[in-house]
Amino acid sequence: MKRYIITGTPGAGKTTIVAELAARGHAVVAEAATDVIERQLALGRDAHGHDPDFVDRIVALQRHRLDEPTADGAAVQVHDRSVLCTLALARYAGLPVSDLLAAEVDRVIRKRLFQPQVFLVRPIGFVTPTAVRRITYELSLVFERFHEDVYREHGFELVDVPPAPVPERVATVDGHLLAWSRSAARNRNGDAARGRATRPSWG
């Protein structure tokens, strides 16, 4: 299973791309932070307040979804954000890095649970506010830099998904996924051929 991350600042169109990829048959994992905030709002709580467990709630849900069994036959899985995004959130918001967050970042990096290429969906020039998304466009650009720094700091390669109509952006991501899958298949076939060539002949 090859897991790829799609990240980006709020309002950039990341989740729309993930939904379109799912419609094309890709296995996808939904963003955890949005679900955590929506659950808090449904309970009548201010999810944007000073909940000391806010970050850990996100991390716990991300870990749960990461460890869930995947669909039979799925060779690729696309994740709408990862725990690295949660680390970027903590740093941006000035929140402490909890033991749970630090441990999950360490696990993800140490076990190489994600592919090194990360799709970075670039902003589209504005942010549409919602009950969950409360950030100005100017601050979203600052938040984006925190994401870039965190992913690069941990050795990931950022692949830009520039502003464009949704079908073009989906085609960009889908094209990369297809090219990387083909490259991996060629490498596997090459390794198998080299293995056969080095086997001793007993005839």
C-alpha positions in Angstrom: 0.0 0.0 0.0 1.4 3.4 -1.0 -0.1 6.3 0.9 0.1 9.8 -0.4 -0.8 13.1 1.4 -2.6 16.0 0.0 -2.1 19.2 2.1 -2.7 22.9 1.8 -4.0 25.8 3.6 -7.7 26.1 4.5 -9.9 27.0 1.5 -7.3 26.1 -1.2 -9.6 23.4 -2.6 -7.8 20.3 -1.2 -10.9 18.5 0.0 -12.7 19.1 -3.3 -9.7 17.4 -5.1 -9.8 14.5 -2.8 -13.6 14.0 -3.4 -13.0 14.0 -7.1 -10.2 11.4 -6.8 -12.6 9.3 -4.8 -15.2 9.6 -7.6 -12.5 8.3 -10.0 -12.1 5.2 -7.8 -9.1 6.1 -5.7 -9.1 5.0 -2.0 -9.1 8.2 0.1 -9.0 9.1 3.8 -11.0 12.1 4.9 -9.5 15.0 6.9 -9.7 14.5 10.6 -9.5 18.1 11.9 -12.8 19.1 10.1 -14.6 16.1 11.5 -13.3 16.9 15.1 -14.5 20.5 14.8 -17.9 19.5 13.4 -18.4 17.1 16.3 -17.6 19.7 18.8 -19.9 22.2 17.1 -22.7 19.6 17.1 -22.3 19.3 20.9 -22.7 23.0 21.2 -19.0 23.6 22.1 -16.7 26.2 20.6 -14.3 24.0 18.7 -12.1 27.0 18.1 -11.7 27.8 21.7 -9.0 26.8 24.1 -9.7 23.1 24.4 -6.5 21.5 25.7 -7.4 18.2 24.0 -8.2 19.7 20.6 -4.9 18.7 19.0 -4.9 15.2 20.6 -8.4 14.6 19.3 -7.2 15.2 15.8 -4.2 13.0 16.2 -6.2 10.1 17.7 -8.6 10.2 14.8 -5.8 10.5 12.2 -4.0 7.5 13.8 -7.3 5.5 13.8 -7.9 6.2 10.1 -4.3 5.5 9.2 -4.4 2.1 10.9 -7.8 1.1 9.5 -7.8 -1.8 7.0 -7.8 -0.6 3.4 -10.2 -1.7 0.6 -9.3 -5.0 -1.0 -6.9 -4.5 -3.9 -6.2 -0.9 -3.3 -2.6 -0.2 -4.2 -2.7 3.6 -3.5 -4.4 5.5 -0.8 -4.8 9.3 -0.7 -4.9 11.1 2.6 -6.6 14.5 3.1 -3.9 15.8 5.5 -1.7 13.9 8.0 -0.3 14.2 11.4 2.4 16.5 9.9 -0.4 19.0 9.2 -1.5 18.7 12.8 2.1 19.6 13.9 1.9 22.6 11.6 -1.4 23.6 13.2 0.1 23.3 16.7 3.0 25.5 15.7 0.9 28.0 13.9 -1.5 28.3 16.9 1.2 28.4 19.5 0.0 25.2 21.1 2.3 22.8 22.9 3.4 19.7 21.0 1.7 16.9 23.1 3.3 13.6 23.8 0.7 11.9 21.6 1.4 14.3 18.7 5.2 13.9 19.0 4.9 10.1 19.2 2.6 9.9 16.2 4.9 12.1 14.1 7.8 9.9 15.1 5.9 6.7 14.2 4.9 8.0 10.8 8.5 9.1 9.9 10.2 6.1 11.4 8.0 3.6 9.7 7.8 5.5 6.5 4.0 5.2 6.4 3.6 7.8 3.7 5.3 8.2 0.3 8.0 11.0 0.2 6.0 13.1 -2.3 3.3 15.3 -0.8 0.8 17.3 -2.9 0.7 20.9 -1.8 -2.5 22.5 -3.1 -1.8 26.2 -3.6 -4.3 28.9 -2.6 -6.9 30.2 -5.1 -6.8 33.8 -4.0 -9.6 33.9 -1.4 -11.0 31.9 1.5 -14.7 31.2 1.9 -15.5 31.3 5.6 -17.6 28.5 7.1 -18.5 27.4 10.7 -15.4 25.2 10.6 -13.1 27.4 8.5 -12.5 30.7 10.4 -9.4 32.2 8.9 -8.7 35.2 6.7 -6.9 34.8 3.4 -3.9 36.7 4.6 -3.5 34.4 7.6 -4.1 31.3 5.4 -0.9 32.3 3.5 1.0 32.3 6.8 -0.5 28.9 7.8 0.6 27.6 4.4 4.2 28.4 5.2 4.0 26.5 8.4 2.9 23.4 6.4 5.7 23.9 3.9 8.3 24.2 6.7 7.1 21.1 8.6 7.0 18.8 5.6 10.4 19.9 4.3 11.9 19.6 7.8 10.8 16.0 7.9 12.3 15.2 4.5 9.2 15.2 2.2 9.2 16.5 -1.3 6.4 19.0 -2.0 4.6 18.7 -5.4 2.8 21.9 -6.3 -0.9 21.8 -7.4 -1.3 25.3 -8.7 -4.6 27.3 -8.9 -6.7 26.0 -11.9 -10.2 24.7 -12.6 -10.9 21.6 -10.5 -10.7 19.1 -13.4 -7.2 20.3 -14.2 -6.1 20.0 -10.6 -7.5 16.6 -10.3 -5.8 15.6 -13.5 -2.5 16.9 -12.2 -2.7 14.8 -9.1 -4.1 11.7 -10.9 -1.3 12.0 -13.5 1.4 12.0 -10.9 -0.1 9.0 -9.1 -0.3 7.1 -12.3 3.3 8.0 -13.3 4.7 7.0 -9.9 2.7 3.7 -9.9 4.1 2.9 -13.3 7.6 3.8 -12.2 7.3 1.5 -9.2 6.0 -1.3 -11.3 9.0 -1.0 -13.7 11.4 -1.0 -10.8 9.8 -4.2 -9.4 9.9 -5.9 -12.8 13.6 -4.8 -13.2 14.4 -6.2 -9.8 12.7 -9.5 -10.6 14.5 -9.8 -13.9 17.9 -9.1 -12.3 17.1 -11.8 -9.6 16.3 -14.3 -12.3 19.5 -13.5 -14.2 21.7 -14.0 -11.1 20.2 -17.4 -10.2 22.6 -20.3 -10.7 21.9 -22.8 -13.5 21.7 -26.4 -12.4 21.2 -27.8 -15.9 
